[in-house]
């Protein structure tokens, strides 16, 4: 199997939702989706296409859907077995904050030297807070056109790549 350069992970809204009782609000009856928001953002598809066209190998793993479909699906085992150059996690909508940060923390536990990169609307807006408060997130890519920053080296600040501030 070819070396995977980037693995994009779509988180559930709440990482341990299978252990918590669910209380669904009135919008759950109107929106034709589960409360886990299992659809990954379309940006994963465009990013994957761009990166693969530029010679990188990319994989998308919809963690939310895998967790929803199988009680036995083991997220930590999946992450432990991966060995990409970098992990990307979408933090597009606010409901995914807890799930995205939980995945980032798990990744760092098993792969401390592998960059964890967040992107999406919410990651863009809260990039300073994320990098200040969560040491297991290495980068935030801001904005909605992050193809070029993804294809650049992860060790440089370019355009909308926001690096963790150096400790003073």
NUBAMI-757089 format. One line per field, with one value per residue: residue number from 1; z negated, x negated, y negated of N, C-alpha, C, O in turn. Coordinates in Angstrom, 1 decimal. Each point is the difference from the previous one (the first is absolute). Example, Ala and Ser with C-alpha at 12.3 -4.5 7.8 and 13.67 -1.06 7.14 Angstrom:
<sites>
resi <- c(1 2)
npz <- c(-7.8 1.4)
npx <- c(-13.2 1.4)
npy <- c(5.7 -1.1)
capz <- c(0.0 0.0)
capx <- c(0.9 -0.9)
capy <- c(-1.2 -1.1)
cpz <- c(0.0 -0.8)
cpx <- c(-0.9 0.8)
cpy <- c(-1.2 -1.1)
opz <- c(-0.7 -0.1)
opx <- c(-1.0 -0.5)
opy <- c(0.0 -1.1)
</sites>
This chain:
<sites>
resi <- c(1 2 3 4 5 6 7 8 9 10 11 12 13 14 15 16 17 18 19 20 21 22 23 24 25 26 27 28 29 30 31 32 33 34 35 36 37 38 39 40 41 42 43 44 45 46 47 48 49 50 51 52 53 54 55 56 57 58 59 60 61 62 63 64 65 66 67 68 69 70 71 72 73 74 75 76 77 78 79 80 81 82 83 84 85 86 87 88 89 90 91 92 93 94 95 96 97 98 99 100 101 102 103 104 105 106 107 108 109 110 111 112 113 114 115 116 117 118 119 120 121 122 123 124 125 126 127 128 129 130 131 132 133 134 135 136 137 138 139 140 141 142 143 144 145 146 147 148 149 150 151 152 153 154 155 156 157 158 159 160 161 162 163 164 165 166 167 168)
npz <- c(0.0 1.5 0.4 -2.1 1.9 1.4 -2.2 1.7 -1.6 0.4 -0.9 -1.8 0.1 -0.1 -0.9 -1.8 2.1 0.6 -0.6 1.8 -2.1 1.3 0.2 0.8 1.0 -0.7 -0.7 -2.1 -1.0 -0.7 -1.8 2.2 -2.2 0.5 -1.9 1.1 0.9 0.4 0.2 1.3 -1.2 0.7 -1.8 -1.3 0.4 -0.8 -2.1 -0.6 0.4 -1.3 -1.9 0.1 0.0 -2.2 0.8 -0.4 -1.8 1.3 -2.1 1.1 -1.8 1.0 -0.9 0.8 2.1 0.2 -0.6 1.6 1.4 -1.0 -0.6 1.8 1.1 1.0 -1.1 -2.2 -0.1 0.1 -1.8 -1.6 0.7 -1.0 2.3 -0.7 2.1 1.1 -2.0 1.2 -1.1 0.6 0.5 0.9 -0.6 -0.3 1.4 1.8 -0.8 -0.9 1.4 0.6 -1.5 0.0 1.7 -0.1 -1.3 1.0 1.3 -1.0 -0.4 1.6 0.1 -1.7 1.1 -0.8 2.0 -1.7 1.6 -1.0 0.3 1.2 0.7 -0.5 1.5 1.8 -0.1 0.0 2.0 0.0 0.3 2.1 1.4 -0.2 1.1 2.2 -2.0 -0.6 -0.7 1.8 0.9 0.7 0.8 0.4 -1.0 1.7 -0.6 -0.6 1.8 0.6 -1.1 0.9 1.7 -1.2 0.3 -0.8 1.2 1.7 -0.5 0.2 0.5 1.2 0.7 -1.1 0.0 -0.5 -1.3 0.9 -0.6 -1.4)
npx <- c(-0.8 1.4 -2.0 0.7 0.7 1.7 -0.1 1.4 -0.3 1.4 -0.3 -0.4 2.3 1.0 -1.8 0.4 0.0 -1.9 -1.4 0.1 0.7 1.2 -1.1 1.7 -1.5 0.9 -1.9 -0.1 1.4 -1.2 -1.4 0.0 0.2 -1.8 0.7 0.0 2.0 1.6 1.5 -1.1 -1.5 1.5 0.1 1.5 2.1 1.0 0.7 1.8 2.0 0.8 1.0 2.2 1.5 0.3 1.4 1.8 -1.0 1.8 0.1 1.7 -0.3 1.5 -1.5 0.3 -0.8 -2.2 -0.5 0.2 -1.7 -1.6 1.5 0.1 1.5 -1.8 1.2 0.6 1.7 2.1 0.9 0.9 2.1 1.0 -0.1 1.8 0.2 1.9 0.1 1.6 -0.1 1.6 -0.7 1.2 0.7 1.2 1.7 -1.0 1.1 2.1 1.7 0.7 1.2 2.2 1.3 0.8 1.8 2.0 0.9 0.9 2.1 1.5 0.9 -1.2 -0.7 1.8 -0.8 0.3 1.2 -0.2 2.0 -0.1 2.1 0.9 -0.3 1.4 2.1 0.2 -0.2 0.9 2.1 0.7 -0.4 1.7 1.9 -0.4 -0.8 2.0 0.3 -0.3 1.7 -0.4 1.4 -1.2 2.1 0.5 -1.7 0.9 1.2 0.4 1.6 2.1 0.5 0.9 -1.9 -0.3 -1.9 1.4 -1.1 1.9 -0.5 1.0 -2.2 1.5 -1.7 -0.7 1.4 -1.5 -0.7 1.4)
npy <- c(1.2 -0.9 -0.8 0.5 -1.0 0.4 -0.5 0.4 -1.5 1.7 -2.0 1.4 0.2 2.0 -1.0 -1.2 -0.8 1.0 -1.7 -1.3 -0.6 1.3 -2.0 1.2 -1.4 -1.9 -1.0 0.8 -1.3 -1.7 0.0 -0.4 -0.5 1.3 0.9 1.9 -0.5 1.5 -1.7 1.5 -1.2 -1.4 -1.3 1.1 -0.3 -1.8 0.0 1.2 -0.9 -1.6 0.6 0.6 -1.7 -0.4 1.6 -1.3 0.9 0.3 -0.7 1.0 -1.3 1.4 -1.4 -2.1 -0.4 -0.5 -2.1 -1.5 0.0 -1.2 1.4 1.4 -1.3 0.9 -1.5 0.5 1.5 -0.8 -1.1 1.3 0.6 -1.7 -0.3 -1.2 -0.8 0.6 -1.1 1.0 -2.0 1.4 -2.0 1.6 2.1 -1.9 0.3 -1.1 -1.7 0.2 -0.2 -2.0 -1.2 0.5 -0.8 -2.1 -0.3 0.4 -1.6 -1.8 0.5 -0.2 -2.1 0.9 1.9 1.1 -0.8 -1.5 1.0 -2.0 1.0 -1.9 0.5 1.9 1.7 0.0 0.7 2.2 -0.8 -2.1 -0.4 0.0 -1.8 -1.5 0.4 -0.4 0.6 0.6 -2.2 1.3 1.1 -2.1 1.6 -1.8 -0.3 -1.4 -1.3 2.0 -0.5 -2.2 -1.2 0.4 -1.3 -1.7 -1.1 2.0 0.4 0.0 -1.9 1.1 -2.1 1.6 -0.2 1.2 -1.4 2.1 -1.1 -1.4 2.1 -1.1)
capz <- c(0.0 0.1 -1.1 0.0 -0.5 -0.8 -0.3 -0.5 -0.9 -0.3 -1.3 -0.4 -0.8 -1.3 0.3 -0.7 0.1 -0.1 -1.4 -0.6 0.5 0.9 -0.1 1.2 0.0 1.0 1.3 0.5 0.7 1.2 0.8 0.3 -0.4 -1.4 -0.8 0.0 1.1 0.6 1.3 -0.1 0.8 1.4 0.1 -0.1 1.4 0.8 -0.5 0.4 1.5 0.2 -0.6 0.8 1.3 -0.2 -0.4 -1.3 -0.2 -1.0 -0.4 -0.9 -0.9 -0.6 -1.3 -0.5 0.6 -0.5 -1.4 0.1 0.6 -0.8 -1.5 -0.3 0.7 -1.0 0.5 -0.4 0.7 1.4 0.0 -0.4 1.1 1.1 -0.1 1.0 -0.3 -0.8 -0.1 0.1 -0.6 0.2 -1.0 0.9 -0.8 -1.5 -0.6 0.1 -0.8 -0.9 0.8 0.7 -0.9 -0.5 1.0 0.0 -1.2 0.2 1.0 -0.6 -1.0 0.8 1.0 -0.5 1.0 1.2 -0.1 0.0 0.7 0.1 1.0 0.0 -0.5 -1.5 -0.3 0.5 -0.9 -1.4 0.2 -1.1 -1.2 0.2 -0.1 -1.3 -1.1 0.3 0.5 1.0 1.3 0.4 1.0 0.4 1.3 0.0 1.3 0.7 1.1 -0.7 0.8 0.1 -1.2 -0.3 0.9 -0.4 -1.2 -1.2 -1.0 0.3 0.0 1.3 0.3 -1.1 -0.9 -1.3 -0.9 -1.4 -0.4 -0.7 -1.4 -0.3)
capx <- c(0.8 -0.8 -0.1 1.0 -0.5 1.0 1.3 1.1 1.0 1.2 0.4 1.4 0.1 -0.4 -0.8 0.5 1.5 0.5 0.1 0.8 1.4 0.3 1.3 0.0 0.9 1.1 -0.5 -0.3 1.2 0.1 -1.2 -0.1 -1.4 -0.1 -0.5 -1.4 -0.5 -0.9 -0.6 -1.2 0.1 -0.3 -1.4 -0.9 0.0 -0.8 -1.4 -0.5 -0.2 -1.2 -1.2 -0.4 -0.5 -1.4 -0.9 0.1 0.9 1.0 1.1 1.1 0.6 1.1 0.1 1.3 0.8 -0.4 0.4 1.4 0.4 -0.5 -0.3 -1.3 -1.1 -1.0 -0.6 -1.4 -0.7 -0.2 -1.0 -1.3 -0.5 -0.3 -1.4 -0.1 -0.8 0.8 1.5 0.8 1.3 0.9 0.8 0.8 1.2 -0.2 0.3 -1.1 -1.2 -0.5 -0.4 -1.3 -1.1 -0.2 -0.8 -1.4 -0.7 -0.3 -1.1 -1.3 -0.4 -0.6 -0.9 -0.4 -0.8 0.8 0.8 1.4 0.4 1.5 0.4 1.5 0.5 -0.2 -1.5 -0.5 0.4 -0.6 -1.4 -0.9 0.4 -0.3 -1.5 -0.5 0.5 0.0 -1.3 0.0 0.3 -1.2 0.3 1.3 0.1 1.1 0.6 0.6 -0.8 -1.2 -0.7 -1.5 -0.7 -0.2 -1.0 -1.3 -0.7 0.8 -0.8 -0.1 1.2 0.3 1.3 1.0 -0.4 -0.3 -0.8 0.1 -1.0 -1.1 0.0 -0.9)
capy <- c(-1.2 -1.3 -0.9 -1.1 -1.3 -0.7 0.6 -0.9 0.7 -0.7 0.4 -0.1 -1.2 0.4 1.2 1.2 0.0 1.3 0.3 -1.1 0.0 -1.1 -0.8 -0.8 -1.2 -0.1 -0.1 1.4 0.5 -0.8 0.2 1.4 0.4 0.4 -1.0 0.2 -0.7 1.0 -0.3 -0.9 -1.2 0.2 -0.4 1.2 0.5 -0.9 0.1 1.3 0.0 -0.9 0.6 1.2 -0.5 -0.5 1.1 0.5 1.0 -0.5 0.9 -0.6 1.0 -0.6 0.6 -0.2 1.0 1.3 0.1 0.1 1.3 1.2 -0.2 0.6 -0.8 -0.5 -1.2 0.0 1.0 -0.5 -1.0 0.6 0.8 -0.9 -0.6 -1.0 -1.2 -1.0 0.2 -1.2 0.2 -1.2 -0.7 -0.9 -0.5 0.0 1.2 1.0 -0.4 1.0 1.2 -0.3 -0.1 1.4 0.8 -0.5 0.5 1.4 0.1 -0.3 1.1 1.1 -0.5 -1.3 -0.8 -0.2 -1.2 0.0 -1.3 -0.2 -1.0 -0.2 -1.3 -0.2 -0.1 -1.3 -1.1 0.2 0.5 -0.4 0.7 1.4 0.2 -0.4 0.8 1.5 0.2 1.1 -0.5 -0.6 -1.1 -0.3 -0.6 -0.9 -0.3 1.1 0.4 0.4 1.0 -0.3 0.2 1.4 0.6 -0.6 0.7 -0.3 -0.7 -1.4 -0.7 -0.5 -0.3 0.2 1.1 -0.6 0.8 -0.2 -1.0 0.6 -0.5 -1.1)
cpz <- c(0.0 -1.3 0.1 -0.5 -0.9 -0.2 -0.6 -0.8 -0.2 -1.4 -0.3 -0.8 -1.4 0.1 -0.7 0.0 -0.2 -1.5 -0.7 0.5 0.9 -0.2 1.3 0.0 1.1 1.5 0.6 0.8 1.4 1.0 0.3 -0.2 -1.4 -0.8 -0.1 1.2 0.7 1.3 -0.1 1.0 1.5 0.3 0.0 1.4 0.9 -0.4 0.4 1.5 0.3 -0.4 0.8 1.4 -0.2 -0.7 -1.4 -0.1 -1.2 -0.3 -0.8 -0.8 -0.7 -1.4 -0.6 0.6 -0.5 -1.4 0.0 0.5 -0.8 -1.4 -0.3 0.7 -1.1 0.6 -0.3 0.8 1.5 0.0 -0.3 1.3 1.2 -0.1 1.1 -0.3 -0.8 -0.1 0.1 -0.6 0.3 -1.2 0.7 -0.9 -1.5 -0.7 0.0 -0.9 -0.9 0.7 0.7 -0.9 -0.7 1.0 0.0 -1.2 0.1 1.0 -0.7 -1.0 0.8 1.0 -0.4 1.0 1.3 -0.1 0.0 0.5 0.0 1.0 0.0 -0.6 -1.5 -0.3 0.5 -1.0 -1.4 0.0 -1.2 -1.3 0.1 -0.3 -1.4 -1.1 0.3 0.7 0.9 1.4 0.5 1.0 0.2 1.4 0.1 1.4 0.7 1.3 -0.5 0.8 0.1 -1.3 -0.4 0.8 -0.4 -1.2 -1.3 -1.0 0.2 -0.1 1.3 0.2 -1.2 -0.9 -1.3 -0.9 -1.4 -0.4 -0.8 -1.5 -0.3 -1.4)
cpx <- c(-0.9 0.1 1.1 -0.6 0.9 1.2 0.9 1.0 1.2 0.5 1.5 0.1 -0.5 -0.8 0.5 1.5 0.6 0.2 0.9 1.5 0.3 1.3 0.0 1.0 1.0 -0.6 -0.3 1.1 0.0 -1.2 -0.2 -1.5 0.1 -0.6 -1.6 -0.6 -1.0 -0.6 -1.2 0.1 -0.5 -1.5 -1.0 -0.2 -0.9 -1.5 -0.7 -0.4 -1.3 -1.3 -0.5 -0.5 -1.4 -0.9 0.1 1.1 0.9 1.0 0.9 0.6 1.1 0.2 1.4 0.9 -0.4 0.5 1.6 0.5 -0.4 -0.3 -1.4 -1.1 -0.9 -0.8 -1.5 -0.9 -0.3 -1.1 -1.4 -0.6 -0.5 -1.4 -0.2 -1.1 0.7 1.5 0.7 1.4 0.9 0.6 0.8 1.1 -0.3 0.4 -1.1 -1.2 -0.5 -0.5 -1.4 -1.2 -0.3 -0.9 -1.5 -0.8 -0.4 -1.1 -1.3 -0.4 -0.7 -1.1 -0.5 -0.7 0.7 0.9 1.5 0.5 1.5 0.3 1.5 0.3 -0.3 -1.4 -0.6 0.3 -0.7 -1.4 -0.9 0.3 -0.4 -1.5 -0.5 0.4 -0.2 -1.3 -0.1 0.5 -1.3 0.2 1.5 -0.1 1.2 0.6 0.6 -0.7 -1.4 -0.9 -1.6 -0.7 -0.1 -1.1 -1.4 -0.5 0.8 -0.9 -0.2 1.3 0.1 1.4 1.0 -0.4 -0.4 -0.7 0.2 -1.1 -1.1 0.1 -1.1 -0.6)
cpy <- c(-1.2 -0.8 -1.1 -1.3 -0.7 0.8 -1.1 0.8 -1.0 0.4 0.0 -1.3 0.2 1.3 1.2 0.1 1.3 0.4 -1.0 0.2 -1.2 -0.6 -0.9 -1.0 0.1 0.0 1.4 0.5 -0.7 0.3 1.4 0.5 0.5 -1.2 0.0 -0.8 0.9 -0.4 -0.9 -1.1 0.3 -0.4 1.1 0.5 -0.9 0.0 1.3 0.0 -0.9 0.7 1.2 -0.4 -0.5 1.0 0.5 1.1 -0.4 1.1 -0.8 1.1 -0.8 0.7 0.0 1.2 1.4 0.3 0.2 1.4 1.2 -0.3 0.6 -0.7 -0.6 -1.1 0.0 1.0 -0.5 -1.0 0.5 0.7 -0.9 -0.6 -1.0 -1.0 -1.0 0.5 -1.4 0.3 -1.2 -0.4 -1.1 -0.6 0.1 1.3 1.1 -0.3 1.1 1.2 -0.2 -0.1 1.3 0.8 -0.5 0.5 1.5 0.2 -0.3 1.0 1.1 -0.4 -1.4 -0.8 -0.3 -1.3 0.3 -1.4 -0.1 -1.1 -0.1 -1.3 -0.3 0.0 -1.3 -1.1 0.1 0.5 -0.4 0.8 1.5 0.3 -0.3 1.1 1.5 0.3 1.2 -0.4 -0.8 -1.2 -0.2 -0.6 -0.8 -0.3 1.2 0.4 0.4 1.0 -0.2 0.2 1.5 0.7 -0.5 0.8 -0.5 -0.8 -1.5 -0.7 -0.7 -0.3 0.3 1.2 -0.7 1.0 -0.2 -1.0 0.7 -0.5 -1.0 0.2)
opz <- c(-0.7 -0.7 1.1 -1.1 -1.1 0.9 -1.0 0.4 -0.3 -0.1 0.8 -0.4 -0.5 0.5 0.6 -1.0 -0.4 -0.3 -1.2 1.2 -0.2 -0.2 0.1 -0.5 0.8 0.9 1.2 0.8 0.9 1.2 -0.9 1.0 -0.8 0.6 -0.5 0.0 0.1 0.5 -0.7 1.0 0.2 0.9 0.6 0.4 0.7 0.8 0.5 0.4 0.7 0.7 0.3 0.6 1.0 -0.6 -0.4 0.9 -1.1 0.9 -0.9 0.5 -0.8 -0.1 -0.6 -0.8 -0.2 -0.3 -0.8 -0.5 0.2 -0.3 -0.9 -0.3 -0.9 0.8 0.9 0.3 0.5 0.9 0.7 0.1 1.0 -1.2 0.8 -1.1 -0.9 0.9 -0.5 0.3 -0.1 -0.8 -0.2 0.0 -0.4 -1.0 -0.9 0.0 0.1 -0.4 0.0 0.3 -0.2 -0.4 0.1 0.1 -0.4 -0.2 0.2 -0.2 -0.5 0.3 0.7 -0.2 0.9 -1.0 0.8 -0.6 0.4 0.3 -0.6 -0.5 -0.3 -0.9 -0.7 -0.3 -0.5 -0.9 -0.5 -0.6 -0.9 -0.7 -0.5 -0.9 -1.0 1.2 0.7 0.9 -0.7 -0.1 -0.3 0.2 -0.2 1.0 -0.5 0.8 0.1 -0.6 -0.3 0.0 -0.6 -0.5 0.5 -0.6 -0.1 -1.0 -0.7 0.2 0.5 -0.2 -1.0 -0.7 0.0 -0.3 -0.4 0.5 -0.8 -0.3 0.6 -0.4)
opx <- c(-1.0 1.0 0.1 -0.6 -0.4 0.5 -0.3 0.5 -0.2 0.3 0.8 -1.0 -0.7 0.6 0.1 0.6 1.2 0.7 0.4 0.2 -0.5 1.1 -0.8 1.2 -0.1 0.7 -0.1 -0.2 0.6 0.2 -0.1 -0.6 0.8 -0.6 -0.6 -1.3 -1.2 -1.0 0.0 0.8 -0.9 -0.6 -1.1 -1.1 -0.8 -0.9 -1.1 -1.1 -0.8 -1.0 -1.2 -0.9 -0.7 -1.0 -0.8 0.9 -0.5 0.4 -0.4 0.4 -0.2 0.8 0.4 0.8 0.9 0.4 0.5 1.0 0.6 -0.9 -0.6 -1.2 0.5 -0.9 -0.9 -1.1 -1.0 -0.9 -1.0 -1.3 -0.6 -0.5 -0.9 -0.5 -0.6 0.5 -0.5 0.6 -0.4 0.6 -0.3 0.1 -0.7 -0.6 0.0 -1.0 -1.2 -1.0 -0.8 -1.0 -1.2 -0.9 -0.9 -1.2 -1.1 -0.9 -1.0 -1.2 -1.0 -0.9 0.4 0.0 -0.6 0.7 0.4 -0.4 0.7 -0.8 0.7 -0.8 -0.6 -0.5 -0.9 -0.8 -0.4 -0.5 -0.8 -0.9 -0.5 -0.4 -1.0 -0.7 0.1 -0.2 -1.0 0.0 -0.3 -0.7 0.8 -0.7 1.1 -0.8 0.0 0.5 -1.0 -0.8 -0.7 -1.1 -1.1 -0.7 -1.0 0.7 0.5 0.6 -0.7 1.1 -0.8 0.9 -0.1 0.9 -0.9 0.5 0.4 -1.1 0.3 0.4 -1.1 -0.9)
opy <- c(-0.1 0.1 -0.6 0.0 -0.5 0.6 -0.6 1.0 -1.1 1.2 -0.6 -0.6 -0.9 1.0 1.1 0.4 0.1 1.0 0.3 0.4 -1.1 0.7 -0.9 0.2 0.9 0.4 0.2 0.9 0.6 0.1 0.8 0.5 -0.4 -0.9 -0.9 -0.1 -0.4 0.7 -1.0 0.1 0.7 0.4 0.0 0.4 0.5 0.0 -0.1 0.4 0.4 -0.1 0.2 0.6 0.0 -0.3 0.9 0.0 -0.3 0.7 -0.8 1.0 -0.9 0.9 1.0 0.6 0.8 1.1 0.8 0.5 1.1 -0.8 -0.5 0.3 -0.7 0.3 -0.2 -0.3 0.2 0.1 -0.4 0.0 0.5 -0.1 0.1 0.0 -0.7 0.7 -1.0 1.1 -1.1 0.7 -1.2 -1.3 1.0 0.4 0.9 0.7 0.4 0.6 0.8 0.6 0.3 0.7 0.7 0.3 0.4 0.8 0.7 0.2 0.5 0.8 -1.0 -1.3 -0.7 -0.1 0.8 -1.0 0.9 -0.8 0.9 -0.8 -1.0 -0.8 -0.5 -0.8 -1.0 0.5 0.9 0.5 0.6 0.9 0.6 0.2 0.8 -0.1 0.2 0.9 -0.9 -1.0 0.9 -1.0 0.5 0.1 1.1 0.8 -0.8 0.7 0.9 0.6 0.4 0.8 0.6 0.8 -1.1 -0.5 -0.6 0.6 -0.8 0.8 -0.7 0.6 -0.9 1.1 -1.1 0.1 0.9 -1.1 0.1 -0.8)
</sites>
